[in-house]
Amino acid sequence: MHRMGRNARWQTKALVSLAAGTVSGAVAGSLAGAIGLLTPLELRAAAGTAAGLALTILPLFGVSLPQRDRETPQSLMKRGPVFWSAANGALLGVAVINRIGFWLWYVVPLSAFLSGSPVAGAAVWGFYGFARLGVIDVIAVKMRDHHASSSNVSHSLIKSGERVRRAMTAMAVGTGVVILLSTGL
């Protein structure tokens, strides 16, 4: 069983990771939405206001993010490429146990919680998982189609990191303003 999918095509592995990321995100979002549903509206509004203020102000001052800078355990690869694709996709779709590098990511669980709806929470976080794994799959296809080495792609991603971080900070601030406006502040 540990060799399951050993000869699986890269398209299969990409689709498995995409599906796993989407489903795991949807499950996490559904749970966050259910917790929001069980939380009194006044408390949810207060949490939204506090989070909106934090998202609006803290990124502008360069406040560091709580982050767990961790890769998916490589030991999962021993179970075979399809299993690893599913496990890696699921972990990246939830995103709380590996790298979280941008203020904007905190909008995902916050939005799912503030929605007060398991369905809306599943949609928000599921879309995050889909988008995150979709981007990874597109990069992998680009590397495969253009015979780019992973070091060239990694170098390009690292080089653009600061621009991406600034864009994510701007989106977090904008999202914070939207959350503040929606909670009535």
Residue pairs with C-beta under 8 A, 6 or more apart in sequence:
1 79
1 80
2 78
2 79
2 80
2 83
3 80
4 79
4 80
4 82
4 83
5 12
5 13
5 80
5 81
5 82
5 83
5 85
6 80
6 81
8 81
8 82
10 140
10 144
12 82
12 85
13 81
13 82
13 85
14 85
14 137
14 140
14 141
16 82
16 85
16 86
16 89
17 85
17 86
17 88
17 89
17 92
17 133
17 136
17 137
18 89
18 130
18 133
18 134
18 137
19 86
19 89
20 85
20 86
20 87
20 88
20 89
20 90
20 93
20 133
21 89
21 90
21 92
21 93
21 129
21 130
21 132
21 133
22 93
22 126
22 127
22 129
22 130
22 133
23 90
23 93
23 126
23 129
24 89
24 90
24 91
24 93
24 94
24 129
25 93
25 94
25 95
25 125
25 126
25 127
25 128
25 129
25 130
25 132
26 122
26 123
26 125
26 126
26 129
27 122
28 93
28 94
28 96
28 109
28 112
28 125
29 108
29 109
29 112
29 118
29 121
29 122
29 123
29 124
29 125
29 126
29 128
30 112
30 118
30 119
30 121
30 122
30 125
31 118
31 121
32 109
32 112
32 113
32 121
32 125
33 112
33 113
33 115
33 116
33 117
33 118
33 119
33 120
33 121
33 122
34 118
34 121
35 113
36 44
36 112
36 113
36 114
36 115
36 116
36 117
36 121
37 116
37 117
37 118
39 47
39 113
39 116
41 116
44 113
44 114
44 116
45 183
45 184
47 113
47 114
48 110
48 114
48 179
48 182
48 183
49 179
49 180
49 183
49 184
49 185
51 106
51 110
51 114
51 176
51 179
52 176
52 177
52 178
52 179
52 180
52 183
52 185
53 176
53 180
53 185
54 176
55 103
55 106
55 107
55 110
55 172
55 173
55 175
55 176
55 179
56 173
56 176
56 177
56 180
57 176
58 103
59 103
59 169
59 172
59 173
60 169
60 173
65 100
65 101
65 102
65 103
65 106
66 100
67 99
67 100
67 101
68 96
68 97
68 98
68 99
68 100
69 99
70 97
70 98
70 99
71 98
71 99
72 87
72 88
72 91
72 92
72 98
76 83
76 84
76 87
76 88
77 84
79 87
89 129
89 133
91 97
91 98
92 98
92 129
92 132
92 133
92 136
93 125
93 126
93 128
93 129
93 130
93 132
93 133
94 125
94 129
95 105
95 108
95 128
95 129
95 132
96 109
100 106
101 165
102 164
102 165
102 168
102 169
102 172
103 168
103 169
103 172
104 168
104 169
104 171
104 172
104 175
106 172
107 172
107 175
107 179
108 124
108 125
108 128
109 125
110 179
111 121
111 124
112 120
112 121
112 122
112 124
112 125
113 121
114 179
115 121
115 124
139 153
139 157
142 148
142 153
143 149
143 150
143 153
